[in-house]
Amino acid sequence: MLNELIEKRKKILAESEQHKNRRNELNAEASKFARERNTLNNQTREFVEEAQKNKELRDHYNNEVQSLKDERNKINEEANSYFDEIESFKKEHGGLRTRGIKELQKQIEHLEFRQQTEVISTDKERELIEKIKQMKDSMREQEAELEQNKEIKTKITQARDYRKQASDLHAKVTEMAELAQKHHDLMVESYRNADKSREEADVSHKNFVEAQEAADAEHKYFIACQKELRDYDKVISGLRKKTKKTKVTKEQKAVRKEAENLFKMFRAGEKLTTDDILLLQRSKLI
């Protein structure tokens, strides 16, 4: 029975080691997933912070765009009021049958914008440039004719100055709008990156939880095995003590029996050896 218990204990001990090693492996995996999750969460925070910075810059430039547009529109209104006065002068004096300067100016600006922004063939671009040139020549001719009147000349000069200011402001509007768009795109990209790293962090956290739960289960099995080993140790130890005690008792009985035989020989007057006498003394028979 004792040998059977010892063999069973060996199996439980091997099982305990397996659970301990698997627990340690799973704990190491859980730690790795936790580090990955924490790194990804930090990246997510950085992307969100970057997105917020770009959002603030986008809003700032959009506000600049609106402010510049308001200023540009106000200056354009001033220029238009002068052009309206010039047109009124033309109507009053007849003979000036060409298109209005204000209308020509608007068309020129529209065509120049097309030339700068649209993708067109070389031939089409040449036609566009020629058309713009013709309109500018026509406008200069009208202005030259009108400038013969000093009052109108002053108004034309003032209108041109306002148009120049409005054009400069429009260039700033375009610049600010491009910056606003740039930071909007960067903001969107940062939010996309944040979403991606957040999703990856969620996966790492799920893996961490699964590995940790599995490690906890292996640890419970390990603890159960350790308890079972302690139970086996108690039983085996008790059996060994009992076996040892039984063996000692048998030996003592054998010695006592031998000593009693020697004592009978001693009483009968038979000759005993020194060892025989010592045995009798240990047995307290003499």
Secondary structure, 3 states (H helix, E strand, C coil): CHHHHHHHHHHHHHHHHHHHHHHHHHHHHHHHHHHHHHHHHHHHHHHHHHHHHHHHHHHHHHHHHHHHHHHHHHHHHHHHHHHHHHHHHHHHHCCCCCCCHHHHHHHHHHHHHHHHHCCCCHHHHHHHHHHHHHHHHHHHHHHHHHCCCHHHHHHHHHHHHHHHHHHHHHHHHHHHHHHHHHHHHHHHHHHHHHHHHHHHHHHHHHHHHHHHHHHHHHHHHHHHHHHHHHHHHHHHHHHHHHHHHHHHHHHHHHHHHHHHHHHHHHHCCCCCCHHHHHHHHHCCCC
